[in-house]
């Protein structure tokens, strides 16, 4: 019997909708915090198949989500291409910035397969112990990965990366090309290792004006989707162009993804009108609503489900769970969805 998330990704409307939550494996869980201390730094944790597999499975055991998202991080493909990557406490990823053609020349696609081998082993371990949940592999989408690679760290504006796209589009385009090539090695490897669906996180897509969005978000995603259809035609792809707004429909139509994830700001009724009916929608409860919990959380979650009843929908959040989330609120939320 086909798993519920895969049925939705094939275009079927299911009631109640299947559910998983972005960042469902992470710091809000006491079992994660206990395990985190064993790994050393965060990059070592992502590259430790035993620990990363256990973290991926923790929320499935506790809550029984319909989907398990691989425990990893967006800049892993940067590391795999050869960029220095470390995690500073309280800062997130820190990378040696890519600013010149010489910097770009040091990034090599031929080293990606070996570099991500531990992550692929994590995928194999998770798939072996997963049961009925769908295993979702992922990577950072090209524009978002390029933001980190050029800026050298997280940022509110990513001024260096966006500035390069305007002042040196040839260099920025070459970097995007290199990220696409690395992502294809990485995502195909995840599919071969047992991932049943894949997801591209374009967390910073919403910073771009429409023409830049088309060039740096839609076009690279379309290239990845087309290549994956050719090599792995039965593996569906979910795209998450965060804060795409009214461009969500254009993204859905022109990228070739099987589902689009809605961020917290998107009205589900508007998304339903914008996105073709054969493309699934995923989302989009406010993560802070889960922190608050209570009747309001349940009302909002059920309203999202009702707004999308009758079309393919995977219930999720509009962004990831935050560390202060009470685990019991997650359990209450999922029970409400299952009882809809």
Steps between C-alpha positions, in 0.01 A plus 500: 500500500640840400597721793269795570747777420598332174133474404463876549817565301347294219208743496246332728295695755487312833288581806625558758825612335830332586726706726862562584669813641808687388777470763301225669835345595683749716556707807147503639528125574677393820621182332670712232671719758631192679640358177640832377759503777662184364594640159726798558425773251191518280676410175637185664145416608367537144779273372455230766265240344417327827404817685339678202283195427391477861410872504301463176300215655441658845187700408359208301520279808355768726224642277454267200525764226422391145836630382857492630727783384869415483696661783762717329545868409476725194874583454612135486523526121735799546722287721480215250620729219805586707410820683619525859203467736474518876223576745550776754297470819199728473592613146420209271717414199824689436668455161804643321328744261495445123573839346734446199540264201794345687275420793253338262775294335569329833148353505503154344199290411716187480549501877130520589422127494774414750423797722130415535554125542428519877169675431402232250578237761264687733229476232553124470478453877185709532326323214576164657336601829222725379186291458200672343630857495636653179871585506557851364851594397595862439755760411523877492380649172768671288417862584484442875820296500669772294392758759689314772799429276551862394408665830697251708232474770133555565367851449180703503573655161775292331625826348823350363321215324225717356756761406702243305184396312461862384862610448658174382218281370742286301683393816177455695354294215811281491465443874133407455602255226754338731243469779250342259759240398588427862134482600426247227775270624374542856127461430544206262716336764225546758243349263726203429557451873127481576345848508143472367449872437734798484464863607681820401505770767531851353481679832615840367308505171262768623772767511506522121292722270298314234751492215783398730272239659435351156869494415651377826215297655266367232754424226754309716221303668355412159840371387531278807143372465550416130825314570344303785201406282743358248706298747238422769155545343315341794651724771276806563650840576362755748609862461495759778550853364453676831321837479433459127163671544309541175784332310416167665274402210763587240757300698266199514416519130849560363731291719353153449472419871225267624424711808562849632537581867325814624668729751315640799398820321319325213119486508413136416196613302722727289750221449219272392402754234857564385639145483379251236263241647726206415785640710483424872515771764688457826467709816455739665428553873702767680770325710439751781141386506632159602701663778182663628291184459146483626172537316630774271772271362245229428256744340764643269628158400154370417419819308802439277384144437147614419626768262681230303247219531445323171843565352841337565627635832771400748453671836814669630623828644587820316855476632683271744417417861687727740700376801253629761214289360339279769508142366151437638365773271638314199319187613175693546534658156553170321212338683272786392600453137445125515157553653387764248 
